[in-house]
Structure formats: structure tokens, C-alpha cells
Amino acid sequence: MEGYDFVRRLERAGPTTCVHTPPLVTSSRRFAGRHPMAIIGRWLKLYAYYHLGIAPETLVRIYDRDNGVALGGRDEAPGLASPRGIEPLFPA
């Protein structure tokens, strides 16, 4: 949701642009074996909850539950959201 929020703020600040070259290439692994409508439905649910003001910690739990991440499974990876909030990638 941080990226979504960042883009919304950029768009409010002024005109944005689209970079066509070079084309963006991403991995489809996170979508493998999942129905496209289920993916879109989950995204819409999270965006709706975000706009309703649901706490980020709750959004993380919903996202993890919907994607089969075990509770606390993100704690080992620095820089990822955890139920306690956002952990810094490079602690001071």
C-alpha cells in the first residue's frame, strides 16, 4: 500500500508521466496458480479497506492471510511490513 499511497500523493502534487522505454519486465511467479479474478478481488478488497482507514497492521494481516503467509512469517525479512508495523530496511 505504500506504493499506492506514494503514487496518489505524486498525482495530487502535479502531472505524472509514463515511461514507455525500456519496457518493464516483472516476474509472474507470485500469480502462478491463482485465478485472475481472485487476484483482482483481493486487490480491490485491500484498496477499499485502505480507503476506509483500516490500520496498516491490519492490512498486512489480511494480505498475509489471503496469500498464505504464516503469522509472523515476515519478521525474518528486514524491510518488510510486520504485524508490529514497518521495519526499516537499514536500521540507524
N, C-alpha and C positions, 0 to 999 in steps of 0.2 A: 504494500500500500504506500510505502514511502515514495516509490517512483511515480505512482499515480498522483499523489499529493503534490510532488515536485512539478510535474507537468502542468497540473491545474494552476499552480502559482505562476509558472512561467507564462502561461496563456493569459492570465489576468494582467501580467506586467507589460505585455506588448505582443506584437506579432511573432509567431514562431515560423520555422521553416522546416522543410522536409529534405533530407539528404538522400538523393537517388543513387549517387555513385560514391563509393562502391556499394553493391547490394549487401544487405545484412544477411548473414548466414547464422542460423541457430540450430541447436540440436533438438530433435523431435523425441528423444528418449523419454522425457517426462510426460509425453502424451501417448506413448505407445500402450496399446491395450485398453485405452479409455475411449468411450463414445464421445464424439464431438459435442453433442448437445449436453452431456453431463458436465463437460469441462466449462462450457459457456454458462450453464446454470449455476455452477459453483462460483464462477467469477461474478455473475450478477448478484448472487446472494451476498458475497463479501462486500461488493461495492455498495449495495443497499444498506447493509449493516454499518459500513463506514460512514455513509451519509446520515444515518440515524444517530451517530455519535457513540456507537459501541466502542468500548475501550480497546486500544491496540492489543493488549494482552489477551483479551477475549477473542479477537480476530485471529490471533496466532493459534490459539487452541482450536478454533473452528477449522482453520485451514489445515492444521496438522491432522485433526481427526478425519477430515474429508479426504486427505491424501495418504492416510495410513501411517503417519509418523507417530511413533510411540511417545507418550508423555515424557517430557524431559529429554527426548532424543536429540534436540537441537543444542543442548547445553554443552556438548563436547566441541562444537564448532564455533570458534570465536567470530564475532561479527554478525551472527545470525540472531534473529529475534527469538527470545525465550519467553516462557510464561512470566518471568520477572521483568521483562522489558527488553530494550535494545542494548546489547553488549557492544562496547567499542571494538573495532577491528584491531586497532593499535592502542592499547591502554597507555596512559601517560605515566 
